[in-house]
Structures are given as structure tokens and as C-alpha cells.
Amino acid sequence: MNRIELESFTKGFVLFFTSLSILVGVLFYFIYQKEILVKESELFTQMRICSLNLKCNKFDINFEQKRDNLSTYKLLKDDNSLYSLFNIDSSSKFLLKISFKKEKYLSILKDIKEKFLLYYMLVLVVIVVLSVVFSLYTLNPLRKSLLLTEEFIKDILHDFNTPISSLKLNSYLLKKEIGENVKVLRIENSLKRILALQNNLITYLQNQPLQKEEFSLKEVVEDRVGFISKLYDDITFKVEVKDRYVNYNKEAFVRILDNLLSNASKYNKKDGSVYVTLDNDTLIIKDEGIGIKNTTKVFERFYKENQRGIGIGLHIVKKLCDELGIKIEIKSKIDVGTSIYLHFS
């Protein structure tokens, strides 16, 4: 069971188990209250019988002087007992008081409570089994969908090999024919990005954790800025990153940088600038572009605020940051610019 399946199973189990547990708990509570009323009704019935035949083995008998505020033929409670008052045919001044000690009453309540708790625990065990079965059953459509997606991606990756190999060969031959050239260099860099994406997809399909390695942050930043700057000739890049080593998956980190630097360039103003700086444990990428209206929604899949792009770049960035354990933060102002903060742990 992979991470997505495990998350779906857990959520389904928790939802089903919690819902049924609460429902059954409320039902048991009402039945418990009804059981108490039944038990009190039984006690009152026994008291009435006792008032007639005076055979009261478990009750105490006493007399109470009649008063206007006294209720008769009802089960009453005080701090010491449950009791009832009954009229005496031969007396107009006194009432017969039959009482049941509170300690005995609390003992009865304890027995009832323990019985219901035992039943409730047994029902919870059944609910756990049902929740597992229900969660596994609802997981099947997701598994089938993931399997179809994985097979589709595998087919695409396989079909990519031929055109990628052709592009690599022809770019190599073109470079030999015309020598070093900016356009050829761009083609080679784009091919490297495609190959990196292909490797990331293969890693994802194999359900393997991203392998970490220690690398120089300064070298990677300068390398990716150099690559992006060749694609945006009108943008000025300013890098102030001191030499520091970090421990992340390098390919995933490069994808994060490429997306952020590309966005900072793509949505910048004409002849604008992009600043990349390192402040203690935070890498900051700042532009002078159009800004972002809703910084809380930019990580949502397919969300975009203009016609350019398809709205998945920052969604991918957020997922990669979560995978690597990097906290990402965005601050932006319309027509002033955007600042992206990557907080390293």
C-alpha cells in the first residue's frame, strides 16, 4: 500500500469508525438512561408492594408527618436515599416512608454502567472490523485508477525514449557542424530538463523516497540562474548566495529553482530584475513583476491569474518542497513584485 492509498484508507477508516462510534455511543447513552428509568420504576413498584404487605427485606420503613408540600406515590430522591411516601388508612397524621439506601442505588447504577460499557466495547470491536472492510472496499476504485495512471505514464515514458534519443543525437551532430552556439546550448539544457523530469517520474512510479545528497547551494543556484538567464535576455539576474552546503535530493531541488526562476522571469516587467539571496537559512527569490493577487491559492492545481501557463508549476513546487521538508512562503504586491522564501530546516 503506497502513501496515497494509505492516506485514503486512513481517512476512510477514521471517518467510518468515528461516525459509527458516535452514533452507537449516543444510542447506548439513551438506552442506558432508559435502563435507569426502568430500574427506578421497578424499585417504586416494589415499594408500593412493600407498603401493602410490609414485607420489605431491602427497604427501610419509617414514618413521616403529613405536610401540604409532601408528594405521595412518587419516587423521590434526597442526599441519602430514594424513597416514596404512602398514605396510611388508619392514620391521618402520618405517612409511610419506604426508602432505599443511596449506596445500594449507586451500586445498581455502577452495575448497569459496567454492563453497557462492556457491550459498547464489544460493539466497537465489530465497528473496527467493519471500518477496515469498508475502507478496503472503497479503496479499490482508487487503486484501479492509480494503476491505470501508472500504466499510462509508463507507456508515455517508454515512447519518450525514441524522440529524446533522436534529439540528443541531432543536437550533438549540430554542435559538431556549427560549433558552440547559444541556440544549441538552449536545446541541450532543455533536453537535460526533460531527462530530469523523466527520472523523477520513474522514481515516483517505483514508489521510492527521494535520495538525498550533499551539494553546494551556491553552485546549484548559479548554474540554474545561468541556464534561465539564457532564456530571458531582457531580465537582469543578481545573485548573492554565500557558499553553503545543503542535504536534499538535488534533482528535485533543481526543479524547484527552475520553476521559481522561470516564473520570476516570465511574469517580470520589461528589463526587470530578479534577485536571489541567502539570508541565514532562507533562500529568497525576488522579482519586480506583475505580482500575485491571491497568494493563498497559487499552490492549488490549475489555479492561475492570467492566460499564460496552465497553473501547475507552483503546485509541483509545493509538492516537492513538502517532499524535501522545505517550507515555502510567498509575499507579493500587485505591480510591485513577488518574493518567494524557501526556509531550510
N, C-alpha and C positions, 0 to 999 in steps of 0.2 A: 504494500500500500504506500503510494508516494505521498508527498507533502499535501498536495491539493486534495487527494482522496481522503487522507487522514483528517484534514480540516473539515471537509464536508461531512464525514462520518461523525466527527466530534460534535459539530453544530447540530446535526440531525438528532444525535443521541441526547444531547443536553436539552434541546427543545422538546422532544417527545417525552423524555423522562421527567423533566420539570413540570410540564403541563399535566401529565397524568398524576404525578405525585401530589401536586397542589389540589387537583380535582378530587382525588381519593382522600387526601387529608381533610378537605372541607366536608366531604361526605361522612367520613369517620367521626368528625367532630360533632356533626348534627346527630348521628346515631348514638354517640357517647352521651350527649345531652339528653336524648330521648330515653336512653337506658337509665340515667339517673332519675328522670321523672317517673319511669316505671317502678324503679326500686322504692322511691318515696311513696308512690301510690300503694305499693304492696305493704309498706310499713303502716301507712294510715289505715288500710283495710284491717290489718292485724290489730291495730289499736282499737278500732271500732268493735271488733270481735271480743277483744280483751275487756272493753267497757261493759259488755253484756254478760260475759261469763266469769270475768275476773281471773281467768287463767292466763297469767301474764309472766311467763318464765323469763323473757328477755326485756321486759319493760319495767320501769319503776312506776309505782302508783302513789299518788298524793292527792291532796285536796286544795282547791283554790277558791277563795271567797269571791262571790259573784260581784262583778262590776259592769257598768254600762259599756266600757270600751273593750271588753274581752270578747274575742271571737270564738265561737264553738263549732265543733265538727269541721275543723280545718287543721291541716298540718302546719304548725308554726315552728319557728327557729329562734333560739337565743344563743348566747355565748357558750352554754354548757350542754345543750341538748336539742333534740327535735321532740316536740310534744303536741298533744291535742287535748282539748277541753270538751267534756261531755256533760250534759245535764244529768242530774240525779233525780229520779222520780220522787223519792221520799224527802228531798231537801230543796228548799227554795233559797237557801243562803250560800250553798257551796256547789262547786263544780268538781267533777272527777278529772284529775290531771294524769294523763298517761304519757310518760316520757321515755325517750330512747337516748342513751348517752352519746355525746358528740364523738368521743373516741371510737366507739363502735361504728358510728356512721362514717367517720373518716376512713376507718379500716375497710368498710364496704366500698367506698369510693376508690381507695387505693387498689383493691382487687379488680374493680371494673376497669380502671385506668391501665393496669398492667396487662389485663386481658386484651384490651383494644390496642395497646402498643405492640403486643406480640403479633396480633392479626395484621396490624399495619406494616410491621417489618416483613412479615411473610408476603404480603401483597407487594411491597417494594421490590422484593427479590423477583417476583413474577414480572413486575414492570421493567426491571433491569433487563431481563431476558427478552421481553417484547421490544424494548427500545433498541437492543442490539440487532434483533431480527429486522425491525422496521428500518433502522439506519442502513444496514447492509442491503436491504431490498431497494431503498431509494437511491443507493449509491450506484446501482447497476447502469442506469441510463448515462450517468456522468462518466463511468468507466468506458462505456461504449463510445461516447463522444470523444473522450481523450484518446482512445485507441485509434479512432478514425483520423483525428487531427495529427497524431504522431505518424501514422502511415502516410498521410498526405504530405507532411513535412519531409519525411524520409524520401519519398518519391521526388519531391522538388530538389532536395539536396543532391540526389543521385543525378538528376537531369542537369543540375548546375555544373557538374564536373566537366562536361564536354565544352560548353562555351567559355568557361573560365580558363581551361587549358589552352583553348584557341586564342583567347585574349592575351594570356601570358606569353605564348609563343610569338604572336604577331607583334606585341609591344617590344619584345626582345629583338626581333628582326628589324623593326622600325628604328629602334635605337641604334642598331649597328649601321643602318643605312644613312641616317641623318645626324647621328651623334647625339650629344647631350642637348635636350630640348625641354622647355617648360611644359609644353603640352604632353609630351611623352611622360614626364615626371608625374603630372597630374593623373594620367592613366594608370601608372604604376601604383601611386598612392591609393587611388580608388579601388584597384584590384586587391591591395592589401586590406582595405576595409571590408571588402566583400568576403575575403578569406577569413578574416577575424570573425565576422558575423556567422559565417558557416561553421566555424569551430565552436562558437558559443551555442549555436543551435544543436550541434552534435552532443556537446556537454549536457545541455538541457534534456535532450532525448534519453541520454544514458542515465539521467537522474543522479548525476554525481555532483558533489559540492564543488564550488569553485576553488581551484588550487591557489593558495597564497604564495607570494614570493616577495622578497625584499627588493625594492628598487628606488632609484633616486627620483624624488618628486620633481626636482628642478629639471633633470634631463628629460623626463616624460613631458612636462609642461612645455618646455622649449621646443621639443620635437613636434608636438601636436600644434602649437602655435605656428611653427614654421610651415607645417602642412596646410593648415587652414588659411594662413596669410596668402598663400599662392593662389587660392581660390577666390579671394576678395582683395583685389588690388587697391581698391579705394579706401580700405579700412586700415587705420594705424593701430598696431598692437604694441602695448607696453607691458613688459614682464618684469616683476620684481619678486622673485622667489629665491630665497636662500637655499643652500644645499641641505636637504633633509631626506632621510630615508623613511619610507613607509612600508607596511606589510599588508598588501592586498593582492587580489587577482589582477594582474597587470592589464590583460586584455579587456576585462570589464571596466577597469578604471579609465582606460583609453577611450572606450565607447562613451562613458560619461562626459569626459572632457570634450570629445569631438562633437557631441550633441550640444553641449552648452556653448562652446566656442562658435559653432556653426550658427546657433540661434542668435548669439550676441552680434554676429556679423550680418546675418541675413536681415534682422529687424533693426539694424542700426540706421542712423541718418547718413546722408551722403557725406563722405570724407570724415566720418565719425571715428571714434577711438574705442578700443577695448582694452581694459586694464586687468591684468592678472597679478594678484599679490598674495603673499602668505603672511597672515597675522597670527603668530603663535601656532595654534592647532587648527586654524581655519584658512582654507583656500578661498579667495574671493575673486569672482569673475564679474566685472562691472562694464556696462556699455552705456552709450549715450543715445539709445534708440527710442522707439515709439512707446515703450512701457507696456505694462500689463494691467488691465482693469481689475481682474479678479484673481489674485494670487492664490486663493484657497482652492480654486478649481482647475488650475493649469496642469495638475498631475493626473486628472481624470482622463481616461481613454477617450480619444476622438474629440476632446474639448479644444476649441481654437477660437481666437478672437478676430481673425482676418482670413482672407481667402487663400493665403499661402500655407502650404503644408497640409497634413492630414490629421494632425492632433494626437500623435502617439509618441513623439520624440521625448517630451518631458515625462510621459507615463513610463517609458522604458527607463529613463534616467532614475526615476523614483524607485522602481523595482530593483534596479542594480544597486542603488545606494542602500536600500534595505537589506539586500543580499550581502553586501560588503560590510554593513554596520556603520555606514556614514550617514550622519544627519544632514539633510539638505534644507535650506531656508531661502526664501525669496522675498526681497523687498523691491518695490517698483513704484514709479510715479509716471503718469502719462506725459508723453512728450519730453521727459527729462532723462529717463533711462531705467535700467534694471540691474540689480545686484544679486548675484547668486552666492550663497555661503555654503561651503562644504566643510562641516565640522568633523574632524577626525577624532576617533575615540582614543 
